[in-house]
Each structure stands twice: as C-alpha cells, then as structure tokens.
Amino acid sequence: MKQNLKDFLFNLIISMLCGIVVGMTQMIVKNINVGIIEELIMFSIIGGVIGTISRSVFIYLVGIKQKSALLAFVCVFIVIGGISCLPSIYYYFVYKKIASIIELISILITAEFLGMSFCYYSYKRNLEFNSKLMSKKNQLLRKN
C-alpha cells in the first residue's frame, strides 16, 4: 500500500511538471502575458490529471486485463492527446476563442513527447521491478 502511494505521488509530481513544461512551451509560442501564473497552474493541474488517468489506463490494460503493452501505449497516446485538447475546446465553447493551429500543435507535440516518454520509463522501471521480484521468488522456492 505504501509503495502504491509513493508510485502514485511520484507519477503525479512528474505529470504536473510535464504540464508546466507544456504550459511554458505554449507561453513561448503565444508570447508571455500577464496571466502566465494562472495558465501555468492550469497546465500543471491538467498535467497531473493526464498523468494520473494515463497511469490508470496503462495499469488497467497491462496489469489487470493482461493486454499487450503496445495497445496500452496507443490508449495512453490517445488519452494524452484528448485531454491536451480539452482547454482549447473549453475556450472555444465558453469564450468563443479559437486556438491557433500552431499553438495546438505545440501543446500536442510537447505533451505527447513528455507523456509517452514518462509512460515508457515507468513501464521499463516496472518490468525491472517485476524481474527482481521473480528472481527473489525463485530464490525462495529453491531454498524450500
């Protein structure tokens, strides 16, 4: 239970940092303005949401449903892209502001690259951890 909480918090912090990087990339593309702090906080929260949902989707597909890792990576890619577009959709419907295609592409490329990189890192780390657990299990079985 304690390890799950540590993994969750680690994932949340990394995801929030990814959200900040995505937000800063957008700020550079848009030109920095007065509302930068609010937007960076928004991107941080969105990054945390994306990371938490992506992790849950990946764990559900690979760990619980025993699906292939490739399918899980594709689903995570779709989740990252979909949630990354939500602020632009929100601004369109609420404020009637259309995001520029360059702004949207910069968000998607940055979010997908960071999100998929972190997903792959987490996957590899968990494979190594499982390998160590299996090795320890085999050691204990041989002792008996």
VEXDREN-2710 file (C-alpha; in Angstrom, 1 decimal):
% VEXDREN-2710
k/r/px/py/pz
1/MET/0.0/0.0/0.0
2/LYS/2.8/2.4/0.9
3/GLN/4.7/1.6/-2.3
4/ASN/1.5/2.3/-4.3
5/LEU/1.1/5.7/-2.7
6/LYS/4.7/6.5/-3.4
7/ASP/4.3/5.5/-7.0
8/PHE/1.1/7.5/-7.3
9/LEU/2.7/10.6/-5.8
10/PHE/5.8/10.2/-8.0
11/ASN/3.6/9.9/-11.1
12/LEU/1.6/12.9/-10.0
13/ILE/4.6/15.1/-9.5
14/ILE/6.3/14.1/-12.7
15/SER/3.0/14.6/-14.6
16/MET/2.4/18.0/-13.1
17/LEU/6.0/19.0/-14.1
18/CYS/5.2/17.8/-17.6
19/GLY/2.1/20.0/-17.6
20/ILE/4.2/23.0/-16.6
21/VAL/6.7/22.3/-19.4
22/VAL/3.8/22.1/-21.9
23/GLY/2.4/25.3/-20.5
24/MET/5.7/27.1/-20.8
25/THR/6.0/25.9/-24.3
26/GLN/2.6/27.4/-25.1
27/MET/3.6/30.6/-23.4
28/ILE/6.7/30.9/-25.6
29/VAL/4.6/30.3/-28.7
30/LYS/1.8/32.7/-27.6
31/ASN/4.1/35.4/-26.2
32/ILE/4.3/35.8/-22.5
33/ASN/1.5/37.9/-21.0
34/VAL/0.2/38.9/-17.5
35/GLY/-1.9/35.8/-16.9
36/ILE/1.1/33.4/-17.1
37/ILE/0.9/32.2/-13.5
38/GLU/-2.8/31.2/-13.8
39/GLU/-2.1/29.4/-17.1
40/LEU/0.9/27.6/-15.7
41/ILE/-1.2/26.4/-12.7
42/MET/-3.9/25.3/-15.1
43/PHE/-1.4/23.3/-17.2
44/SER/0.1/21.8/-14.1
45/ILE/-3.3/20.6/-13.0
46/ILE/-4.0/19.3/-16.5
47/GLY/-0.6/17.5/-16.5
48/GLY/-1.4/15.9/-13.2
49/VAL/-4.8/14.7/-14.5
50/ILE/-3.3/13.4/-17.7
51/GLY/-0.6/11.5/-15.8
52/THR/-3.0/10.0/-13.3
53/ILE/-5.5/8.9/-16.0
54/SER/-2.8/7.6/-18.3
55/ARG/-1.2/5.6/-15.5
56/SER/-4.5/4.2/-14.5
57/VAL/-5.3/3.2/-18.1
58/PHE/-1.9/1.6/-18.6
59/ILE/-2.1/-0.3/-15.4
60/TYR/-5.7/-1.4/-16.1
61/LEU/-4.8/-2.7/-19.6
62/VAL/-1.5/-4.3/-18.9
63/GLY/-1.8/-5.3/-15.3
64/ILE/-5.5/-6.2/-14.9
65/LYS/-6.7/-7.1/-18.4
66/GLN/-3.4/-8.6/-19.5
67/LYS/-3.5/-6.8/-22.8
68/SER/-0.3/-6.1/-24.8
69/ALA/1.9/-3.1/-23.9
70/LEU/1.5/-1.8/-27.4
71/LEU/-2.3/-1.5/-27.1
72/ALA/-1.8/0.2/-23.7
73/PHE/0.7/2.7/-25.2
74/VAL/-1.7/3.5/-28.0
75/CYS/-4.5/4.1/-25.5
76/VAL/-2.3/6.3/-23.4
77/PHE/-1.3/8.3/-26.5
78/ILE/-5.0/8.9/-27.2
79/VAL/-5.7/9.9/-23.6
80/ILE/-2.8/12.4/-23.6
81/GLY/-3.9/13.9/-26.9
82/GLY/-7.6/14.0/-26.0
83/ILE/-7.1/15.7/-22.6
84/SER/-4.5/18.1/-24.0
85/CYS/-7.1/19.4/-26.4
86/LEU/-9.7/20.0/-23.8
87/PRO/-8.6/23.5/-22.8
88/SER/-8.8/24.6/-26.4
89/ILE/-12.3/23.1/-26.8
90/TYR/-13.3/24.8/-23.5
91/TYR/-12.1/28.2/-24.7
92/TYR/-13.9/27.7/-28.0
93/PHE/-17.2/26.9/-26.4
94/VAL/-17.1/29.3/-23.4
95/TYR/-15.2/32.3/-24.7
96/LYS/-15.6/31.8/-28.5
97/LYS/-11.8/31.9/-28.8
98/ILE/-10.3/29.7/-31.5
99/ALA/-6.8/28.4/-30.6
100/SER/-4.3/28.8/-33.4
101/ILE/-3.2/25.5/-35.1
102/ILE/0.5/26.3/-34.2
103/GLU/-0.5/26.7/-30.5
104/LEU/-2.4/23.5/-30.5
105/ILE/0.3/21.6/-32.3
106/SER/3.0/22.9/-29.9
107/ILE/0.8/21.7/-27.0
108/LEU/0.2/18.2/-28.5
109/ILE/3.8/17.6/-29.5
110/THR/5.2/18.6/-26.2
111/ALA/2.5/16.7/-24.2
112/GLU/2.8/13.6/-26.2
113/PHE/6.6/13.5/-26.2
114/LEU/6.8/14.1/-22.4
115/GLY/3.8/11.9/-21.5
116/MET/4.9/8.9/-23.7
117/SER/8.5/9.2/-22.6
118/PHE/7.4/9.1/-18.9
119/CYS/5.0/6.2/-19.7
120/TYR/7.8/4.2/-21.3
121/TYR/10.2/5.0/-18.4
122/SER/7.6/3.8/-15.9
123/TYR/6.9/0.7/-17.9
124/LYS/10.6/-0.2/-18.1
125/ARG/11.0/0.5/-14.4
126/ASN/8.1/-1.8/-13.5
127/LEU/9.5/-4.5/-15.8
128/GLU/12.8/-4.4/-13.9
129/PHE/11.0/-4.4/-10.6
130/ASN/8.9/-7.4/-11.6
131/SER/12.1/-9.2/-12.8
132/LYS/13.7/-8.7/-9.4
133/LEU/10.6/-9.9/-7.7
134/MET/10.5/-13.1/-9.8
135/SER/14.2/-13.6/-9.2
136/LYS/13.6/-13.3/-5.4
137/LYS/10.6/-15.7/-5.7
138/ASN/12.7/-18.3/-7.5
139/GLN/15.4/-17.9/-4.8
140/LEU/12.9/-18.5/-2.0
141/LEU/11.4/-21.5/-3.9
142/ARG/14.9/-23.1/-4.3
143/LYS/15.6/-22.7/-0.5
144/ASN/12.4/-24.7/0.3
END
